[in-house]
Amino acid sequence: SVMAKYAGVPRSSMYEILERLKKIHLREEYEQNGITYIRCVPVEEISDVLALKERQIEESRRVLKEKLPQLLAMENKLSITPKVRFFEGKEESMKVYEEVLKEKEFYAAFHPELVKKMMPEYVDKVAEVLAQKQGRAKELLVDSPEAHRYQKQFSSPNHQIKILPKDVIFPSDTIICSNTIYMISYGENQVCATEIRNPALAKTQRAFFELIWNGL
C-alpha cells in the first residue's frame, strides 16, 4: 500500500507490477518477523541483471546443442503417435465437418440418408465447397434415393461417386484426408465423432479404400 501510494497507482495494480518485476529479476524480497520486505534493484545494477540473463541464455543454447539429437529422436517417436479427439453431440460434431470443408482432397464412405436426417446442413455443403475449391474426392455411398440424387447432382471427373451394393449398410461415415481420419457415428437421435490425426494410419485407410473402390 505504501508503494502504491508513492507511485500513484491502485493497490491491485501495484501487486501486478511487483509480480512482473519479480519475473524479470528486477526486485528482491526478504522476510523479517513475519513481514515481507521488497526492494527494487537499483538502476545502476540493471546491467548486471541483463548480463546474468545473457549468460543463462548462452547456457541454454549450449544444452540445446548438446541434447539436440536426443530431442529430435523423441520428437520423431512422438510424431507416429496418433492424436485423437472425441466430439459428443451435434454441435461438437459440426466441428469435424468444418475441418473437412478445409480439405482439398479426401476419400469418404457415407450414408446420405443419415447425414440428411442428422446433419442436414452438411449433406450438400461439403460437395459444394469442394467444387468451389476445384478439389478432388472419391465417395462410396450407401444405396438410397438420397444417394442417387447426390450422385446425379455432384458427380464429376474431380468428384467421383459410386453407390455401394444394396446389402452394404452402415450407420456411420468415414472421411479419409491426407493426415487425418474422421469417423462420424449416428444414433437414433444423437451423433458423435472421432478425429484421428496420423499420416501413416490415413495412408493405410486410403489403401483399403482404393481396394474397395477398384473392386466395384
SVG drawing of the C-alpha trace seen along z (x, -y; Angstrom):
<svg xmlns="http://www.w3.org/2000/svg" viewBox="-35 -9 62 67">
<polyline fill="none" stroke="black" stroke-width="0.4" points="0.0,0.0 2.9,-2.4 4.4,-1.7 1.0,-2.1 0.5,-5.4 4.0,-6.6 3.7,-5.5 0.2,-6.9 -1.4,-3.6 -4.2,-1.4 -3.0,1.2 -4.3,4.1 -2.2,2.7 0.9,2.5 0.6,6.2 0.7,6.9 3.6,4.5 5.6,6.2 4.9,9.6 6.2,8.5 9.3,7.0 9.9,10.3 9.6,12.4 12.3,10.3 14.5,10.3 14.2,6.5 13.0,6.9 14.3,8.6 12.5,9.6 13.2,11.0 11.2,11.8 11.8,10.4 9.5,11.0 6.7,12.4 6.8,9.3 7.9,9.4 10.2,6.5 10.6,5.7 13.5,3.8 13.7,2.9 17.0,3.4 18.9,0.1 19.1,-1.3 22.9,-1.0 22.6,2.8 20.2,3.5 23.1,4.0 24.3,6.8 20.9,8.4 20.9,8.3 24.4,9.8 23.2,12.7 20.2,13.3 22.6,13.4 24.8,16.0 21.7,18.1 20.6,17.9 24.0,18.9 23.9,21.9 20.5,22.8 21.9,22.7 24.8,24.9 22.5,27.5 20.2,27.4 23.0,28.1 24.3,30.9 20.8,32.6 19.5,31.8 20.0,35.4 18.0,36.9 15.3,34.3 14.9,34.9 14.7,38.7 12.0,38.1 10.1,35.8 10.2,38.3 8.9,41.0 6.0,38.8 5.2,38.0 3.9,41.5 1.7,41.5 -1.9,40.8 -3.6,37.7 -7.2,38.5 -10.1,36.1 -13.7,37.0 -16.8,34.9 -20.1,35.6 -23.4,34.3 -24.4,32.4 -22.8,29.1 -19.5,30.6 -19.6,32.9 -20.2,30.0 -16.6,29.0 -15.5,32.2 -17.4,31.2 -15.9,27.7 -12.5,29.3 -13.4,31.4 -14.5,28.2 -10.9,27.0 -9.6,30.1 -9.0,30.0 -8.9,33.8 -10.5,36.7 -12.0,40.2 -15.3,40.9 -17.8,43.6 -21.1,42.2 -24.8,42.7 -26.6,39.7 -30.0,40.5 -28.5,40.4 -26.5,37.2 -29.6,35.6 -31.6,36.6 -28.9,35.8 -26.7,33.1 -28.8,31.6 -26.6,28.5 -23.7,30.6 -25.4,33.2 -24.6,31.0 -22.3,28.3 -19.1,30.4 -19.6,31.3 -20.4,27.6 -17.3,26.3 -15.2,28.9 -16.4,27.9 -15.7,24.2 -12.2,25.1 -11.8,27.4 -10.8,30.1 -10.8,33.9 -12.8,36.6 -13.9,40.2 -17.1,41.2 -18.8,44.5 -22.5,44.1 -24.9,46.4 -27.7,47.1 -30.8,44.9 -32.9,42.4 -30.8,39.6 -27.6,41.3 -28.8,41.4 -29.9,37.7 -26.5,36.8 -24.6,38.8 -26.5,37.2 -26.0,33.7 -22.4,33.8 -20.6,36.5 -17.7,35.1 -14.2,36.1 -12.8,34.4 -15.6,35.7 -16.1,39.4 -19.1,41.1 -20.0,44.8 -23.1,46.3 -22.5,49.5 -24.5,52.7 -27.9,52.7 -26.8,55.1 -23.9,53.0 -25.4,50.7 -23.6,48.9 -24.8,46.2 -21.6,44.1 -19.4,42.0 -15.6,42.3 -13.7,39.5 -10.1,40.0 -7.8,37.0 -4.1,36.7 -3.2,36.8 -6.5,37.3 -9.3,39.8 -12.7,38.6 -15.4,41.0 -19.0,39.8 -21.4,42.2 -25.2,41.7 -27.7,43.0 -31.5,42.6 -31.3,39.0 -27.7,38.4 -24.4,38.0 -20.8,38.2 -17.4,38.1 -13.8,39.1 -10.8,37.4 -7.6,39.5 -4.6,37.4 -1.8,39.6 -0.4,39.7 0.5,43.4 -2.9,44.5 -4.6,42.2 -2.3,43.7 -3.3,47.2 -7.0,46.4 -6.7,44.8 -5.1,48.0 -8.0,50.1 -10.4,47.6 -8.8,47.9 -9.1,51.7 -12.8,51.5 -13.2,48.7 -11.4,50.7 -13.4,53.8 -16.8,52.1"/>
</svg>
